[in-house]
Amino acid sequence: YVNFGGYTRDQMIAYLLFAGIITSTFWHTSSGDAIIDAIRTGRFSKYLVKPMNLTANHFIAEMMGNVFRFVFSAAIVFILFLVFNASISIVFSWSQFLFFSVFLMLGIGIRFLIFYCAALLAFWMEEVWGVTFLIRVFADIAAGSFVPLALFAPFWQGIFSILPFKFIISVPVNALLGRLAPHEIIATMLTALGWLLGLAMLTWFTWRRGVRHYSAVGD
């Protein structure tokens, strides 16, 4: 039985389940909030004299929390499936788990850089919360957090396909479900790496310009 967008019933259930776990686990912007608060309160000055990469430090700290939440969420879902004797008639291969893991790691990096780069606007703006909130709302939809992107109208599918948000949820989950053809995997992975590199360069450029602006204002 095929549901809307070419998903079977079990595939749709699995998609919503894994998308929910990823959303509840990795949709956190604590590092971005921390840098915004540091810039607004002036505490950012003390980081300028410390021999540390603040961006890497924030990423590692956020990842540690995310891994704990992911394991906890997955364990809860597994226990609920056992308690209610629920099952999904989908067989996941090791290659699907491997591609899911690779795409998930790329998606985590892309998500972090998007929100971290947006948070760096605090160097120039008094209030950045509105900007990050709007990005979060749009990203929830464009990443496929609520429903698969295949269920949207062709126009919106075209828009979402050229944006990086799909790599956060839609691509990893579809890779796990085996919905990516072998010839699509390499091309999709290279595109994700391209976005990751581009966002890293944008974050680095914004950081450098922001620090210069912050120092000038501080002087």
N, C-alpha and C positions, 0 to 999 in steps of 0.2 A: 504494500500500500504506500503510495507516494503522496506526501503532503505538499503544501505550497512551497515553491522555490526548489523543488526536486528533493526535499528531505523526506525520508520515511518517518514514521511516527517515533521509532526508537532513536533515530538520528536527531530529531527535533528535541526530544527529551534530553538526550546526551548533550546537545549543543547548549541548551538553556542551563543545564546543570553545571557544565564546566565553565561556561561564560559567567555564571553567578559566582563560582568559586574564585575565578580570576579577578572579577570586579570587586568582590568583598575583600580580597587579599591584597591586590596591588594598586587599587585606585586610592592611594594615599599621597598627599602632597605635603607631608610633614617637613621635608627638607626645604621645599619652596617657601613654606610658611616661616621656617626658621630663618632663612636668609632675608626675607622681607622684614621680619621683626628686628633682626640685627641691624639692618640698614636704617630703619626708621628710628630706632632707639640710640644709634650711634655706637653700639657694641661692636659693629663691624670693624672699627678702627683697630681693635686689639688683634684681629686676625691678620692684619697687614704686616705685622712685625713677627709673626710666628712662621717658622719653616715648615709649612704644611700646605697641602693642596686641599682647600676647603670643599671644593666640588666633589672630589674623590671621597673625602671624609663623610660628607652628607650622603653620598650614594651608598657607601658601605653600611652606614648606620641605618639607612632606610631599608636596605636589602635584608639586614639581619631581622628586622621586625617583620618584613614581608614573608620571609621563609618560615618564621614561627607561625604566622597567621595562616599561611598556605597549608602547612602540615596539620594544624588544628582544624581548619575547615574541611580538608579532605578526610580526616579521621571522623569528624562528626557525620559527614555524608555517608561514609562507609558503615558506621554504626547504625544509622537510620535505615539503610538498605537491609542490614541484617535483621533489625528489629521488625520491620514491616515486610520482610521476605520479598522485597522488590528486586527486579532484575531488568537488565537491558540486553536484548538479544543482538549485541554487537561484539564482534571479536576484534580486539585491538592487537595488532602485530607489534613486534619490537621496533621495526622501522618507523611505524607511526608514532610510537612513544619517543623515538629519537628525534624525528622531525618536529614533533610537538615541543620537545624540550629546547631545541635550537631556536625555533621561532619564538618561543616564550621568552627566552633570554634576550633575543633581539628586541622583542616588543617591550620588555621591561626597560631596556636602555632607551628606546625611543620615547616611551612615556615619561621617564625621568627627565630627559633632556627638554622635552616640550614644556613641561610645567616649570622646570628649573629656569629655563631661558625666559619664560614669561614672568617668573618671580623677579628676575634681574631688572625688570622695568622699574622696580622700586628705586633704582638709582636716579631716575628722572621723574617719577610720578609719586605723588603723596599717597594715593590709594590704588593698590593693585588688585585688591580682593575682587573687585567687579570683573576685571579682565580674566583672572584665573577662573572665576566662577563660570563665566560665559564659555571659556574654552572647555571646562569640565562638562558642562551641559551638552555642548555640541559633540565633544569627544565620546560621551556616553552613547550617543546615537550613531556616530560615524564609525565607532569601533565595533559595533554589533553587540553591545552589552545586553540589550533587551530582546532583540530578535535578530535572526540572521540577515545580513545585508541583501541576500537574494530575494527577500520579501518586499523590498522597497521598489518604488517605480523605477523604470530604466534611467530616467534623468538623474535621480539621486544615486543610483548605483554607479553611474558614470562619475559623479562628483566624488563619491566616497572612494572610488577606485584609484584616484590620482592623489589622495591624501594619505598621510602616514598612519592615521589612527587605526586603520584596519589591521595593522601588524600587531596591535596590542591584544586583541581578543579574537577577531574573526579568523585571521590566518592561522594562528596556533591551533584553535579548536577544529577548524576544517582540516588541518593537517592530521590531527589526531583521529578524526572521523574517516580519513582516507579519501577526502573529497578533492585533494589536489593531485592532478595527473603527474606522472614522473617528470615530464618535460616542463611542467609548471614550477616544480619545486626549486630547481636551480635558479631560474629566472626570478622567482619570487624572493628567494634568499638574497640574491645579488641586489635586488631593488631595496630590500630592507637594510642591507649593509650600506647602500648608497645613502638612504635617509639617515641612518645612524651617523655616518661620517659627516654628512651635511649639517645635521643638527649639532654635532659636537663642535664643528667649526664655527657655527653661528653662536653657540653658547660661549666659546672661547673669545670670539670677537666682541660679543656683548659684555662679557666679564671685563675684558681689558679696557674698553671704552667706559664702562661703568665705574671701574676703580679710578680711572683718571678724573672722571667727573666728580666722584665722591671726594677725592683728594683735593681737587680745586675748590669745592664748596667748603671743605673742612678748613682749608687755609684761610 
